[in-house]
């Protein structure tokens, strides 16, 4: 099965929650009036697109309907699709990993799918012919190290690990030294999903970045935040918190196949301006793929 078909199947709950309700609304109204826009706004807000983003979409719809003198409600759907593409951006976001080695730092709360996403990203990079090393810098839980080792083996990449409770930045330091000595292309750093307090977690992340910038001052660094799509608007809050602490360059949105809240993709992009770089629609190693905004919108409206 192609990834587009997986995506289309994976977005079924979200599609039912957004597109099917919109179709029913447009058919029942027939004509365009203020009440139609109010009902449409409610559908968007309750589909985890968020209040601010939903209001913006509705305002744009009103302007285009007025400008193009549209009177048939059914035509609103195509304009809505255009607006969603505008929000997501038409270009496929890519990672900048031109230096050798480059670094990918992966953030996210426990349970978001961070470790599995690392394994799947490593698989993608390995298929591109890259020599990849994983740094197991989530030393807060022994299970995190064990799980990451399983995924590293699955993806066929090397791993640098210490014992539970070790200094995470020491793991990153050793991984950088090993990558330099063994001529690796990319280092993928796992990080803790939680520590005793949020402040401790953010300070630990800052320390890791200091090590990377000191040891690899010219390296390309991508900072990916893994978010669980099933958490809806809570994912937006997480994105805000992590972005403030570490300058997130891209998002990995997991578990889209298990939720009706896929509209959160739009909310995050519109409110924070952070590109979604990968999306996951399953548990297999190839069920995480680079995000394609046009494909996502097509799958949502198919």
C-alpha beads as a LAMMPS data file, in Angstrom:
LAMMPS data file: protein, C-alpha beads

302 atoms
301 bonds

1 atom types
1 bond types

-500.0 500.0 xlo xhi
-500.0 500.0 ylo yhi
-500.0 500.0 zlo zhi

Masses

1 110.0

Atoms # bond

1 1 1 0.000 0.000 0.000
2 1 1 1.323 3.465 -0.919
3 1 1 1.866 5.967 1.887
4 1 1 -0.874 8.196 0.410
5 1 1 -3.376 5.348 0.804
6 1 1 -2.108 4.724 4.338
7 1 1 -2.531 8.443 5.011
8 1 1 -6.024 8.467 3.514
9 1 1 -7.021 5.467 5.635
10 1 1 -5.281 6.909 8.682
11 1 1 -7.155 10.200 8.398
12 1 1 -10.564 8.508 8.247
13 1 1 -11.580 9.576 11.780
14 1 1 -10.412 13.138 11.169
15 1 1 -12.113 13.175 7.760
16 1 1 -15.367 11.983 9.322
17 1 1 -15.020 14.661 11.990
18 1 1 -14.340 17.522 9.575
19 1 1 -15.073 16.854 5.909
20 1 1 -18.196 14.720 6.247
21 1 1 -19.765 17.211 8.637
22 1 1 -18.907 20.069 6.280
23 1 1 -20.388 18.176 3.303
24 1 1 -23.618 17.604 5.217
25 1 1 -23.770 21.256 6.232
26 1 1 -23.213 22.629 2.719
27 1 1 -25.809 20.308 1.201
28 1 1 -28.408 21.207 3.838
29 1 1 -27.904 24.961 3.380
30 1 1 -27.619 25.276 -0.369
31 1 1 -27.256 29.048 -0.156
32 1 1 -24.564 31.095 1.539
33 1 1 -25.481 33.274 4.516
34 1 1 -24.159 34.286 7.938
35 1 1 -25.726 31.268 9.612
36 1 1 -23.791 28.951 7.270
37 1 1 -20.504 30.592 8.276
38 1 1 -21.406 30.288 11.970
39 1 1 -22.156 26.564 11.596
40 1 1 -18.940 26.065 9.611
41 1 1 -16.955 27.893 12.276
42 1 1 -18.364 25.592 14.947
43 1 1 -17.355 22.499 12.969
44 1 1 -13.788 23.777 12.603
45 1 1 -13.440 24.726 16.268
46 1 1 -14.793 21.374 17.474
47 1 1 -12.428 19.548 15.104
48 1 1 -9.363 20.720 17.073
49 1 1 -8.372 23.314 14.499
50 1 1 -8.546 25.812 17.359
51 1 1 -10.533 29.004 17.871
52 1 1 -7.959 31.467 16.526
53 1 1 -7.214 29.443 13.385
54 1 1 -10.894 28.685 12.748
55 1 1 -11.814 32.386 12.928
56 1 1 -9.008 33.201 10.510
57 1 1 -10.229 30.545 8.046
58 1 1 -13.818 31.801 8.209
59 1 1 -12.758 35.408 7.608
60 1 1 -10.764 34.351 4.547
61 1 1 -13.735 32.329 3.265
62 1 1 -16.043 35.327 3.620
63 1 1 -13.631 37.574 1.711
64 1 1 -13.209 35.087 -1.146
65 1 1 -16.942 34.365 -1.390
66 1 1 -17.629 38.079 -1.601
67 1 1 -14.795 38.792 -4.036
68 1 1 -15.663 35.894 -6.373
69 1 1 -19.431 36.490 -5.998
70 1 1 -20.091 32.855 -5.037
71 1 1 -23.690 32.006 -4.173
72 1 1 -23.693 28.177 -4.212
73 1 1 -22.774 26.724 -0.792
74 1 1 -21.220 23.615 -2.358
75 1 1 -18.476 25.787 -3.897
76 1 1 -17.345 26.824 -0.409
77 1 1 -15.658 23.446 0.025
78 1 1 -13.066 24.042 -2.705
79 1 1 -12.273 27.494 -1.278
80 1 1 -11.911 25.958 2.180
81 1 1 -9.466 23.383 0.814
82 1 1 -7.405 26.176 -0.794
83 1 1 -7.258 28.019 2.517
84 1 1 -6.051 24.920 4.394
85 1 1 -3.263 24.475 1.825
86 1 1 -2.336 28.147 2.306
87 1 1 -2.019 27.606 6.058
88 1 1 0.054 24.428 5.771
89 1 1 2.235 25.770 2.955
90 1 1 2.472 24.159 -0.446
91 1 1 6.106 23.144 -0.194
92 1 1 7.212 19.928 1.489
93 1 1 9.342 20.881 4.541
94 1 1 12.803 19.320 4.494
95 1 1 15.511 18.912 7.098
96 1 1 18.790 20.794 6.635
97 1 1 21.483 18.215 7.344
98 1 1 24.355 19.231 5.093
99 1 1 27.261 19.157 7.550
100 1 1 29.110 16.028 8.581
101 1 1 28.114 15.182 11.162
102 1 1 24.739 16.886 11.436
103 1 1 22.598 16.557 14.559
104 1 1 18.924 15.861 15.118
105 1 1 17.718 16.474 18.682
106 1 1 14.360 14.853 19.411
107 1 1 12.094 16.250 22.123
108 1 1 8.687 15.261 23.467
109 1 1 6.776 14.165 26.527
110 1 1 6.622 10.509 27.507
111 1 1 3.975 8.594 25.611
112 1 1 4.011 10.828 22.530
113 1 1 5.835 8.212 20.461
114 1 1 9.277 9.814 20.675
115 1 1 11.375 6.640 20.789
116 1 1 9.498 4.893 17.989
117 1 1 9.677 8.062 15.885
118 1 1 13.461 8.146 16.320
119 1 1 13.674 4.556 15.067
120 1 1 11.523 5.378 12.050
121 1 1 13.460 8.569 11.215
122 1 1 16.702 6.573 11.431
123 1 1 15.177 4.049 9.024
124 1 1 14.390 6.841 6.524
125 1 1 17.898 8.297 6.814
126 1 1 19.502 4.856 6.454
127 1 1 17.508 4.290 3.256
128 1 1 18.988 7.552 1.966
129 1 1 22.450 6.059 2.406
130 1 1 23.326 7.991 5.571
131 1 1 25.508 6.588 8.349
132 1 1 23.426 7.236 11.458
133 1 1 24.256 7.067 15.162
134 1 1 21.737 7.348 17.996
135 1 1 22.583 8.947 21.354
136 1 1 20.433 7.492 24.162
137 1 1 20.326 10.703 26.208
138 1 1 17.014 9.911 27.905
139 1 1 18.777 8.411 30.922
140 1 1 15.896 9.161 33.271
141 1 1 14.306 5.755 32.580
142 1 1 16.111 2.463 31.940
143 1 1 13.144 1.396 29.792
144 1 1 13.763 4.343 27.466
145 1 1 17.341 3.178 26.793
146 1 1 16.237 -0.435 26.229
147 1 1 13.410 0.582 23.911
148 1 1 15.673 2.877 21.899
149 1 1 18.224 0.076 21.508
150 1 1 15.513 -2.187 20.082
151 1 1 14.507 0.463 17.535
152 1 1 18.139 1.219 16.637
153 1 1 18.661 -2.478 15.828
154 1 1 15.435 -2.536 13.852
155 1 1 16.595 0.453 11.797
156 1 1 20.121 -0.942 11.466
157 1 1 21.931 2.006 13.050
158 1 1 24.553 2.339 15.803
159 1 1 23.741 3.489 19.341
160 1 1 25.775 5.148 22.097
161 1 1 24.323 4.571 25.564
162 1 1 25.209 4.872 29.237
163 1 1 23.416 3.457 32.269
164 1 1 20.192 4.765 33.797
165 1 1 20.784 7.957 35.778
166 1 1 23.879 8.983 33.817
167 1 1 24.423 12.574 32.727
168 1 1 22.497 12.966 29.425
169 1 1 24.955 15.539 28.073
170 1 1 27.806 13.061 28.668
171 1 1 26.023 10.580 26.397
172 1 1 25.705 13.262 23.715
173 1 1 29.393 14.181 24.132
174 1 1 30.446 10.540 23.663
175 1 1 28.173 10.161 20.632
176 1 1 29.711 13.244 19.002
177 1 1 33.235 11.948 19.653
178 1 1 32.327 8.535 18.209
179 1 1 30.623 10.062 15.161
180 1 1 33.696 12.213 14.414
181 1 1 36.100 9.290 14.848
182 1 1 34.024 6.875 12.758
183 1 1 32.939 9.307 10.038
184 1 1 29.181 9.189 10.654
185 1 1 26.801 11.511 8.804
186 1 1 24.084 12.122 11.378
187 1 1 23.685 11.895 15.161
188 1 1 20.116 11.507 16.432
189 1 1 19.806 12.448 20.114
190 1 1 16.968 11.154 22.246
191 1 1 16.121 13.346 25.263
192 1 1 14.125 12.897 28.446
193 1 1 10.368 13.210 28.228
194 1 1 10.239 14.405 31.818
195 1 1 12.394 15.052 34.855
196 1 1 11.333 15.915 38.388
197 1 1 10.168 19.349 37.318
198 1 1 9.602 21.154 34.034
199 1 1 12.404 23.552 34.976
200 1 1 14.855 20.657 35.412
201 1 1 13.866 19.239 32.042
202 1 1 14.359 22.531 30.221
203 1 1 17.721 23.157 31.925
204 1 1 18.876 19.676 30.923
205 1 1 17.921 20.365 27.309
206 1 1 19.847 23.647 27.326
207 1 1 22.921 21.802 28.643
208 1 1 22.692 19.264 25.802
209 1 1 22.541 22.057 23.224
210 1 1 25.551 23.761 24.798
211 1 1 27.573 20.544 24.411
212 1 1 26.517 20.144 20.769
213 1 1 27.354 23.742 19.879
214 1 1 30.691 23.579 21.693
215 1 1 31.807 20.301 20.092
216 1 1 30.223 20.910 16.672
217 1 1 30.102 24.706 16.308
218 1 1 29.348 24.647 12.562
219 1 1 26.989 21.669 12.508
220 1 1 23.487 21.762 11.103
221 1 1 21.078 21.064 13.972
222 1 1 17.430 20.080 13.568
223 1 1 15.307 20.116 16.711
224 1 1 12.235 17.944 16.250
225 1 1 9.345 17.918 18.711
226 1 1 7.233 14.755 18.752
227 1 1 3.545 15.382 19.445
228 1 1 0.723 12.898 19.938
229 1 1 -2.123 13.952 17.623
230 1 1 -4.679 12.276 19.893
231 1 1 -4.086 14.963 22.534
232 1 1 -5.582 17.663 20.289
233 1 1 -5.163 21.218 21.562
234 1 1 -2.915 19.995 24.391
235 1 1 -0.338 19.319 21.682
236 1 1 -0.380 23.031 20.840
237 1 1 0.406 23.873 24.484
238 1 1 3.290 21.385 24.508
239 1 1 4.659 22.886 21.301
240 1 1 4.596 26.371 22.849
241 1 1 6.442 25.216 25.989
242 1 1 9.183 23.327 24.172
243 1 1 9.646 26.036 21.542
244 1 1 10.269 28.627 24.243
245 1 1 12.964 26.424 25.781
246 1 1 14.768 25.030 22.767
247 1 1 13.884 26.640 19.438
248 1 1 12.039 23.781 17.743
249 1 1 12.698 23.637 13.973
250 1 1 10.089 21.030 13.090
251 1 1 7.327 18.784 14.379
252 1 1 6.698 15.064 14.212
253 1 1 2.992 14.339 14.559
254 1 1 2.245 10.753 15.595
255 1 1 -0.870 8.564 15.936
256 1 1 -2.906 10.381 13.284
257 1 1 -4.527 7.052 12.455
258 1 1 -5.995 6.745 15.955
259 1 1 -7.697 10.097 16.315
260 1 1 -10.366 12.423 14.962
261 1 1 -8.183 15.360 16.042
262 1 1 -5.901 15.586 13.005
263 1 1 -7.077 19.176 12.549
264 1 1 -4.511 20.102 15.195
265 1 1 -1.906 20.093 12.374
266 1 1 -3.497 23.308 11.085
267 1 1 -3.720 24.866 14.525
268 1 1 -0.028 24.300 15.284
269 1 1 1.159 25.591 11.909
270 1 1 -1.108 28.667 11.987
271 1 1 -0.427 29.658 15.603
272 1 1 3.263 28.807 15.922
273 1 1 4.556 28.811 12.359
274 1 1 6.536 25.600 12.984
275 1 1 6.576 23.229 10.007
276 1 1 5.353 19.660 10.432
277 1 1 8.246 17.584 9.045
278 1 1 7.004 14.044 9.660
279 1 1 3.632 12.401 10.263
280 1 1 2.871 8.916 11.510
281 1 1 -0.152 6.811 10.593
282 1 1 0.737 3.414 12.043
283 1 1 3.134 1.293 14.073
284 1 1 5.297 -0.214 11.323
285 1 1 8.798 1.133 10.671
286 1 1 7.729 2.699 7.353
287 1 1 4.527 4.272 8.731
288 1 1 6.293 7.556 9.454
289 1 1 6.957 9.698 6.403
290 1 1 8.012 13.259 5.524
291 1 1 4.993 15.553 5.668
292 1 1 3.556 16.599 2.322
293 1 1 0.990 19.443 2.847
294 1 1 -0.735 18.919 -0.511
295 1 1 -1.066 15.161 0.035
296 1 1 -2.362 15.708 3.554
297 1 1 -5.067 18.104 2.332
298 1 1 -5.998 15.795 -0.541
299 1 1 -6.288 12.842 1.850
300 1 1 -8.426 14.930 4.183
301 1 1 -10.847 15.873 1.407
302 1 1 -10.845 12.610 -0.565

Bonds

1 1 1 2
2 1 2 3
3 1 3 4
4 1 4 5
5 1 5 6
6 1 6 7
7 1 7 8
8 1 8 9
9 1 9 10
10 1 10 11
11 1 11 12
12 1 12 13
13 1 13 14
14 1 14 15
15 1 15 16
16 1 16 17
17 1 17 18
18 1 18 19
19 1 19 20
20 1 20 21
21 1 21 22
22 1 22 23
23 1 23 24
24 1 24 25
25 1 25 26
26 1 26 27
27 1 27 28
28 1 28 29
29 1 29 30
30 1 30 31
31 1 31 32
32 1 32 33
33 1 33 34
34 1 34 35
35 1 35 36
36 1 36 37
37 1 37 38
38 1 38 39
39 1 39 40
40 1 40 41
41 1 41 42
42 1 42 43
43 1 43 44
44 1 44 45
45 1 45 46
46 1 46 47
47 1 47 48
48 1 48 49
49 1 49 50
50 1 50 51
51 1 51 52
52 1 52 53
53 1 53 54
54 1 54 55
55 1 55 56
56 1 56 57
57 1 57 58
58 1 58 59
59 1 59 60
60 1 60 61
61 1 61 62
62 1 62 63
63 1 63 64
64 1 64 65
65 1 65 66
66 1 66 67
67 1 67 68
68 1 68 69
69 1 69 70
70 1 70 71
71 1 71 72
72 1 72 73
73 1 73 74
74 1 74 75
75 1 75 76
76 1 76 77
77 1 77 78
78 1 78 79
79 1 79 80
80 1 80 81
81 1 81 82
82 1 82 83
83 1 83 84
84 1 84 85
85 1 85 86
86 1 86 87
87 1 87 88
88 1 88 89
89 1 89 90
90 1 90 91
91 1 91 92
92 1 92 93
93 1 93 94
94 1 94 95
95 1 95 96
96 1 96 97
97 1 97 98
98 1 98 99
99 1 99 100
100 1 100 101
101 1 101 102
102 1 102 103
103 1 103 104
104 1 104 105
105 1 105 106
106 1 106 107
107 1 107 108
108 1 108 109
109 1 109 110
110 1 110 111
111 1 111 112
112 1 112 113
113 1 113 114
114 1 114 115
115 1 115 116
116 1 116 117
117 1 117 118
118 1 118 119
119 1 119 120
120 1 120 121
121 1 121 122
122 1 122 123
123 1 123 124
124 1 124 125
125 1 125 126
126 1 126 127
127 1 127 128
128 1 128 129
129 1 129 130
130 1 130 131
131 1 131 132
132 1 132 133
133 1 133 134
134 1 134 135
135 1 135 136
136 1 136 137
137 1 137 138
138 1 138 139
139 1 139 140
140 1 140 141
141 1 141 142
142 1 142 143
143 1 143 144
144 1 144 145
145 1 145 146
146 1 146 147
147 1 147 148
148 1 148 149
149 1 149 150
150 1 150 151
151 1 151 152
152 1 152 153
153 1 153 154
154 1 154 155
155 1 155 156
156 1 156 157
157 1 157 158
158 1 158 159
159 1 159 160
160 1 160 161
161 1 161 162
162 1 162 163
163 1 163 164
164 1 164 165
165 1 165 166
166 1 166 167
167 1 167 168
168 1 168 169
169 1 169 170
170 1 170 171
171 1 171 172
172 1 172 173
173 1 173 174
174 1 174 175
175 1 175 176
176 1 176 177
177 1 177 178
178 1 178 179
179 1 179 180
180 1 180 181
181 1 181 182
182 1 182 183
183 1 183 184
184 1 184 185
185 1 185 186
186 1 186 187
187 1 187 188
188 1 188 189
189 1 189 190
190 1 190 191
191 1 191 192
192 1 192 193
193 1 193 194
194 1 194 195
195 1 195 196
196 1 196 197
197 1 197 198
198 1 198 199
199 1 199 200
200 1 200 201
201 1 201 202
202 1 202 203
203 1 203 204
204 1 204 205
205 1 205 206
206 1 206 207
207 1 207 208
208 1 208 209
209 1 209 210
210 1 210 211
211 1 211 212
212 1 212 213
213 1 213 214
214 1 214 215
215 1 215 216
216 1 216 217
217 1 217 218
218 1 218 219
219 1 219 220
220 1 220 221
221 1 221 222
222 1 222 223
223 1 223 224
224 1 224 225
225 1 225 226
226 1 226 227
227 1 227 228
228 1 228 229
229 1 229 230
230 1 230 231
231 1 231 232
232 1 232 233
233 1 233 234
234 1 234 235
235 1 235 236
236 1 236 237
237 1 237 238
238 1 238 239
239 1 239 240
240 1 240 241
241 1 241 242
242 1 242 243
243 1 243 244
244 1 244 245
245 1 245 246
246 1 246 247
247 1 247 248
248 1 248 249
249 1 249 250
250 1 250 251
251 1 251 252
252 1 252 253
253 1 253 254
254 1 254 255
255 1 255 256
256 1 256 257
257 1 257 258
258 1 258 259
259 1 259 260
260 1 260 261
261 1 261 262
262 1 262 263
263 1 263 264
264 1 264 265
265 1 265 266
266 1 266 267
267 1 267 268
268 1 268 269
269 1 269 270
270 1 270 271
271 1 271 272
272 1 272 273
273 1 273 274
274 1 274 275
275 1 275 276
276 1 276 277
277 1 277 278
278 1 278 279
279 1 279 280
280 1 280 281
281 1 281 282
282 1 282 283
283 1 283 284
284 1 284 285
285 1 285 286
286 1 286 287
287 1 287 288
288 1 288 289
289 1 289 290
290 1 290 291
291 1 291 292
292 1 292 293
293 1 293 294
294 1 294 295
295 1 295 296
296 1 296 297
297 1 297 298
298 1 298 299
299 1 299 300
300 1 300 301
301 1 301 302
